[in-house]
Amino acid sequence: MQVQVRLERVRQLSSSTKDFRFVRVDGEPITFLPGQFFRFVFTDQTGEFERSYSLCNFESDCLHGEFLDLVISTVEGGRASKLLFDAEPGLEATVTGPFGRLVLPKKLPERLFLIATSVGIAPYMPMLDALRDSLQQGDVEVYFLYGTRDAGEFVYGQVLSAFAEQYKNFHLMVCYSRIEHGDASIVSHPNVTVRFGYVQNNMAVLKMNPVTDHVLLCGNPMMIDDLYPQLKQQGFGVRQVVREKYVFAKRPGIKKPAVQMTAEQKRLLAEKMKKYS
Ligand SMILES: Cc1cc2nc3c(=O)[nH]c(=O)nc-3n(C[C@H](O)[C@H](O)[C@H](O)COP(=O)(O)OP(=O)(O)OC[C@H]3O[C@@H](n4cnc5c(N)ncnc54)[C@H](O)[C@@H]3O)c2cc1C
């Protein structure tokens, strides 16, 4: 699907983060699975460029309509950040998608772990509605683990806290990476377990089990690269752990440096060349 979209609304969520509502210009509904992302082609003074964003549609008026809701944190010196954080309603973009494997499994496990850092929370927000029936029937325990800098950056804290109030089998844990343990100024929400440090360093209490658990990881590549080996050690594999890293787009014109060969690799290559010459 390739469509034209127009920016309709912008809201400031925290000092670094805003949410953006785009609407399909032709008024047709957007089809996607909760968790998927779209590629946006924007135009600035230098020309066209592409960035990926997960859909964060979760408000009841936008679950099945023509809206694309994004939650974006600004990146210093970032091209899309500059364009979007200065943008007024009316900004247009071309969008293709949906893409991505970070979706709910067809058959829900006993325990589902949704783990995110920062705006990696985006793909999980549309999943909340999709999980309601299973949570209501007690078919699944959901663990929503969110790593963020501090309480001011706990975006959608109220929405998640209300959801946890409604479903006792929805467990919400937030890890503040920049708050010292015991800081009395922490403001949080009801039904939230607060921890300190990186989310990947707060997993031991959960006693994860590859037989009963399914894990989705999204956001900062460092969190994912730290956590995945921990899970592998506990017996998890690619079938139980789906990863989506929010990597930066490649800079145009910058090529990866050539891979340096070891002396042994050079010797083997020389041998092969000799054989075929
Ligand atoms: C599948 C997917 C989904 C995503 N979903 C979201 C989302 O929902 N919300 C969200 O906020 N973000 C999301 N992202 C990230 C998003 O696509 C952009 O990368 C992000 O918004 C930054 O874009 P930018 O143009 O502002 O920054 P860029 O212009 O890309 O630059 C970012 C900064 O990093 C530097 N930089 C750029 N490339 C390199 C490089 N190769 N090496 C070293 N430094 C570099 C630049 O100088 C700049 O300071 C997603 C990414 C992926 C892959």
The ligand as an SDF file (V2000), in Angstrom:
LIG
                    3D

 53 58  0  0  0  0  0  0  0  0999 V2000
   11.2960   -0.3370   12.2390 C   0  0  0  0  0  0  0  0  0  0  0  0
   11.5310    1.0230   12.8760 C   0  0  0  0  0  0  0  0  0  0  0  0
   10.4920    1.6550   13.5470 C   0  0  0  0  0  0  0  0  0  0  0  0
   10.7290    2.8830   14.1590 C   0  0  0  0  0  0  0  0  0  0  0  0
    9.7050    3.4760   14.8370 N   0  0  0  0  0  0  0  0  0  0  0  0
    9.9370    4.6340   15.4950 C   0  0  0  0  0  0  0  0  0  0  0  0
    8.9030    5.2300   16.2850 C   0  0  0  0  0  0  0  0  0  0  0  0
    7.7840    4.7360   16.3780 O   0  0  0  0  0  0  0  0  0  0  0  0
    9.2110    6.4060   16.9290 N   0  0  0  0  0  0  0  0  0  0  0  0
   10.4540    6.9960   16.8250 C   0  0  0  0  0  0  0  0  0  0  0  0
   10.6850    8.0650   17.4440 O   0  0  0  0  0  0  0  0  0  0  0  0
   11.4320    6.4360   16.0840 N   0  0  0  0  0  0  0  0  0  0  0  0
   11.2000    5.2930   15.4130 C   0  0  0  0  0  0  0  0  0  0  0  0
   12.1880    4.7490   14.6480 N   0  0  0  0  0  0  0  0  0  0  0  0
   13.4310    5.5300   14.4170 C   0  0  0  0  0  0  0  0  0  0  0  0
   13.1650    6.5270   13.2630 C   0  0  0  0  0  0  0  0  0  0  0  0
   12.9970    5.8130   12.0510 O   0  0  0  0  0  0  0  0  0  0  0  0
   14.3020    7.5240   13.0480 C   0  0  0  0  0  0  0  0  0  0  0  0
   15.5210    6.8540   12.9690 O   0  0  0  0  0  0  0  0  0  0  0  0
   14.3670    8.5530   14.1790 C   0  0  0  0  0  0  0  0  0  0  0  0
   13.1610    9.3030   14.2340 O   0  0  0  0  0  0  0  0  0  0  0  0
   15.5440    9.5330   13.9470 C   0  0  0  0  0  0  0  0  0  0  0  0
   15.3970   10.1050   12.6720 O   0  0  0  0  0  0  0  0  0  0  0  0
   15.9910   11.5460   12.3580 P   0  0  0  0  0  0  0  0  0  0  0  0
   15.8250   11.7630   10.8760 O   0  0  0  0  0  0  0  0  0  0  0  0
   15.4290   12.5760   13.2660 O   0  0  0  0  0  0  0  0  0  0  0  0
   17.5090   11.3800   12.7100 O   0  0  0  0  0  0  0  0  0  0  0  0
   18.7180   11.1120   11.6280 P   0  0  0  0  0  0  0  0  0  0  0  0
   18.7840   12.2360   10.6610 O   0  0  0  0  0  0  0  0  0  0  0  0
   18.5300    9.7470   11.0600 O   0  0  0  0  0  0  0  0  0  0  0  0
   19.9880   11.1760   12.5240 O   0  0  0  0  0  0  0  0  0  0  0  0
   19.9740   10.8320   13.8700 C   0  0  0  0  0  0  0  0  0  0  0  0
   21.2570   11.2560   14.5450 C   0  0  0  0  0  0  0  0  0  0  0  0
   22.1820   10.2180   14.4580 O   0  0  0  0  0  0  0  0  0  0  0  0
   23.2550   10.5810   13.6390 C   0  0  0  0  0  0  0  0  0  0  0  0
   23.4010    9.4470   12.6920 N   0  0  0  0  0  0  0  0  0  0  0  0
   22.6020    9.1280   11.6770 C   0  0  0  0  0  0  0  0  0  0  0  0
   23.0390    8.0180   11.0260 N   0  0  0  0  0  0  0  0  0  0  0  0
   24.1430    7.6310   11.6960 C   0  0  0  0  0  0  0  0  0  0  0  0
   25.0450    6.5510   11.5370 C   0  0  0  0  0  0  0  0  0  0  0  0
   24.9180    5.6420   10.5470 N   0  0  0  0  0  0  0  0  0  0  0  0
   26.0690    6.4410   12.4250 N   0  0  0  0  0  0  0  0  0  0  0  0
   26.2150    7.3200   13.4280 C   0  0  0  0  0  0  0  0  0  0  0  0
   25.3770    8.3910   13.6280 N   0  0  0  0  0  0  0  0  0  0  0  0
   24.3760    8.5360   12.7600 C   0  0  0  0  0  0  0  0  0  0  0  0
   22.8830   11.8960   12.9590 C   0  0  0  0  0  0  0  0  0  0  0  0
   24.0040   12.7370   12.7720 O   0  0  0  0  0  0  0  0  0  0  0  0
   21.9140   12.4750   13.9390 C   0  0  0  0  0  0  0  0  0  0  0  0
   22.5720   13.1790   14.9540 O   0  0  0  0  0  0  0  0  0  0  0  0
   11.9960    3.5110   14.0550 C   0  0  0  0  0  0  0  0  0  0  0  0
   13.0340    2.8620   13.3520 C   0  0  0  0  0  0  0  0  0  0  0  0
   12.7980    1.6310   12.7840 C   0  0  0  0  0  0  0  0  0  0  0  0
   13.9330    0.9580   12.0530 C   0  0  0  0  0  0  0  0  0  0  0  0
  1  2  1  0
  2  3  1  0
  2 52  2  0
  3  4  2  0
  4  5  1  0
  4 50  1  0
  5  6  2  0
  6  7  1  0
  6 13  1  0
  7  8  2  0
  7  9  1  0
  9 10  1  0
 10 11  2  0
 10 12  1  0
 12 13  2  0
 13 14  1  0
 14 15  1  0
 14 50  1  0
 15 16  1  0
 16 17  1  0
 16 18  1  0
 18 19  1  0
 18 20  1  0
 20 21  1  0
 20 22  1  0
 22 23  1  0
 23 24  1  0
 24 25  2  0
 24 26  1  0
 24 27  1  0
 27 28  1  0
 28 29  2  0
 28 30  1  0
 28 31  1  0
 31 32  1  0
 32 33  1  0
 33 34  1  0
 33 48  1  0
 34 35  1  0
 35 36  1  0
 35 46  1  0
 36 37  1  0
 36 45  1  0
 37 38  2  0
 38 39  1  0
 39 40  1  0
 39 45  2  0
 40 41  1  0
 40 42  2  0
 42 43  1  0
 43 44  2  0
 44 45  1  0
 46 47  1  0
 46 48  1  0
 48 49  1  0
 50 51  2  0
 51 52  1  0
 52 53  1  0
M  END
$$$$
